[in-house]
């Protein structure tokens, strides 16, 4: 049976823009694909996976919360990046039915940051939050050359996965108290908020009161609402802002490579047009993956 179906998995997942992005991409490629959403609570994963794997027509899945760790555990093979981070956002079926897992969030984050503003060769970087997305953020900032990364979290005890992932990829991480974040943000070339929607609103208000000026770029992985309170405060302070939807677009480019080609280290035909179509589909300026990030496709 020909594998020509894909879907985004998560819970909740009704808000996901992945079907919009992927449908736009496959339309450019002229591929008759069916890309849908599947709402899968974590407790239903085993039954869902058994049923879908037996159907035989799936090319792959985009995976969002709370299933990323389960996806990494499920795959027959994981990229080095997934083995290090312990989470995957992409599952791909091979022709023989076996699966490979990747984490395309990393290059998505890198591309979104560098598309918004030039990043120095050895940037000073920080992450807000210590959950699953923070592990991908650590890898992205490490690949961009950050000598060390500060992680601000309300509960240092929850930063264990970030610390573990950083150790496995050779990144230097310092966990810092949340109460220090507002006064410290001015020092960074790149900041990534991995918090859920409105999770940084109080921090944004505190930062705004300080009246600080910044020169770096802030990426808010939560793309609704946009601009978020923290993004508005950062922009008002003179910094560049990157919405989470840009991260979503750029990580989807890698997923299209996996689904269409079965590999991530080669571009799909007309890839610039594919990326531009995805940007238009969600009302974002047309752009391509920055040259600085392209080499990341060869180091997975």
N, C-alpha and C positions, 0 to 999 in steps of 0.2 A: 504494500500500500504506500502510495506516495505521501511523504511527510510535507504538508503544506499548511499546517495550522500552528499558531502560537498564541500565547495569552500572558497576561500579567496576573500573578497570584499574590494574594495578601488578604488582610482583614483589619479594617475595612478597605475596600478597593474601588468603590463606585466613583470616587473622585479622581482616580488615576488618569493622567493624560497620555499614558503609554499607548493606548489604542489609536489615539489621534496621531501621534508621532509615527508609529510603525505603519499605519495605513497610508500616510503620506509618502513614506519612504518606498514601500513596495509598489505604490502606484507609479513612481518614477522608474523603478526597475522593471515595470511591466510584468510583475510576478502576481499570479492569482492566489494571494494569500488570504487567510482568514485569521485575524488577530482580535482576541476578545479579552474579557475580564472574568476571573474566577475568584469569588470570595471564599477563602479557605481559612477558617480559624485554626490555630496551631494544633488544637486537640484533634482536628479532623485530618491532619496531614497524612498519616499512614494510609487511611482508607482512600483518600483522594489520589495519592500517588499510585497505589496499587491499581485503581480503576483506570487512570489516565495512561499509565505505562502500558497497559494491556491493549489499548485501543490502536496503537501503531501508526497514527497519522500525525502525531505532534512533532514539529521541528524543534521546539524549545519553549522555555518559559522565562519571562522576566519575573523577578521575585522581589517583593517588598516586605515590609514588616507585617507580622512578626515571624516570618518564615526564613529569614536569611541564614540563620545558623542551621536550621533543618535542611535547607537546600545543600549546604556544604557537606553535611553528614550523609545525605542521600546519594550524592554523585559517585559513580564508579571511579572517576578520576577528577582531580582538582588541579588547577593551575597553582604555581608556586605562591602566587599572591593569596589565593583562597586558603592554602595550607597555613600561611603565616597569619592571616587575619581571622580565620575561623568562621567567616561569613561569605555568602555568595549571593549575587543578585541576578545571576544568569545560569540557566541550566539548558544544555544543548544535547539533543539526541543524535547519536551517530547512526549510520545506516544499519549497524548490527543491533541497535536497540540499547547499547550502553550509553552512559551519560558523562558529560564533562561539565564542571562548574567553574565559573570565572566571576570576578568582581570588577565590573566595568565602571562602578562608581568612582574608582580612583582616577582614571583618566578623565571622567566627567568633571570631577572637582578641579583637576589641574587645568583643563581647558577653560572652564567657566571663569576661574580666577585670572588666568593670563589673557583671556579675551577682554576682560573688563579693564585691566591696567597692567602695564609691564611690571614684572616681579623681579627684584634683584637676584643676582646669582646665589647669594647666601641670605635669604630673607629671614627676618625676625617674624616668627609666626605664633599664633595662638588658636586654640580651639575652645569653643564654649559648649560644654556638655561632655559626658563620658560614656555615652551609649554605643550602639552598634555602628551608627554612621560615623562616630568619632574615630573608629579604627581605620576606616577608609580614608578619613581626613588626615590621619597621621601618616599613612602611606603616601598620600598625594603630596603633602608638604615635604616629606622626606625626599621624594623623587624630584621636587622642585629645588632641592639644595639646602633646605633649612638645617642649620647646624644643631639646633635644639628646638623643641616645641613645648610651649606652656599649655596646659590643659586646665581650664577653670571649671570646677564642678561643685554643685551644692553638697554632694555626698562623696568625699574622696574614696570611700569604701567601694563605690560602684565603678571606679576607674580601673579595676583589675584587668578587664579585657583589653583596655587601651594600653596599659603598661605591658601586658604580655605580648600583644601584637607588636608594639614598638621594639621590644627586645628581640623578637624573631626577625625583624627586617633591619635591625641595626640602627634604629632611630633613638635619639636622646629625648626623653620626655620628663617634664617636671609637672607634677600635679599641684595646683595652687588653689587657695581658698576662693570661693565665689565672691566673698566680700571685697577682694582685691581687684576684681575684674574691671570695674568702671574706671578707676584711676589708672589702670595699667594699659588700657587699650591703645592709648596714644602712641605707645612705643612700637607698635607692630606694623610690618609691611603687608601682612595678610592675616585676616581673621576669618575663621569659619564657624558659624553658628550651626550646631547640629541639634538644636533643641526643637521640640514640637512647636506648632503654631502658637504664638503669644508667649512662649516660654521665656523670651528675653525682654518682655515688655517693661518689667520693673528695672532691669539693668539699663534699658534704653533711656528711661526717664532720669535715672541717676547720672548717666553719662551726659545727657543733654544739659543738666544743671551745671555740670563742671565747666561747660563752655570750651572744651578742648578743641584743638585743631589737629587733623590727621592727614596723612598723605597716602596711606595704604588702601587696600581693597578689602571689602567685607563680602563674603558669600553667605547668604542665609539659605540653608538647605530646604527649609520649609517655604514652599512657593505660594501659599495662599494663607492669609492675604498678602498682597504685594502692592506697594512696598510695606514691609513689616515695620513695626515701631523701631527696632534696632537698626534697620536699613535707613530709615528716615533720619535718625539721630546721627548715623555715620555720614550720610550724604550732607547733612547740614553742617557737619564739622569739616567738610572739604574732601572727604574720601570718596573713592569709587565704590559702587555697589554692584553685586552680581546676584540675580535672582536664582532661586533653586531650580526654576524651569530651565535655565541655561545648562546647569549641571545635568538635568534630565535629558535634554537634547543631546548633549555630547556623549553621555554614557550610552544613549540609544544608538548612536552611530556604531559603537563597538558591538552592541547586540545585533544590529542588522548584519554586520560582518559575520558574526557567529552563525546566525540563522540562515543567511543566504549562501555563505561560503564554507561553513564548518570550521572556520579559523578566524583569528583576529588580527593577524600580522600582515594582512593584505587588504587594500581598499576594495570596496565593491565597485562595479562599473558606475561611472557618473556620480562618484561619491560627493563631489561638491554640490551637484544638483540635488542629491538626496538630502544632504544636510540643510541646504537652503529651503527645500520643500518642508522639512520638519519645522524649521524656524517660522516660516509663513503660517503653518498650520496652528501655531499657538501665539501668533501676533508678536513674534520677536524679530529683531533685525537679522537679516541674513548674514551668516558668517560661517567660517570653516574652522576645523580644529587648528589651533595655532601651531606653527612649525616646531616650537620648543617642546610640544607635547607629543608630536608624532612618534618620536623615538621610544616613547613608553610602550607602544604596541609591540616592540621587539623584546621588551624586558618584562615578562609576566611571571 
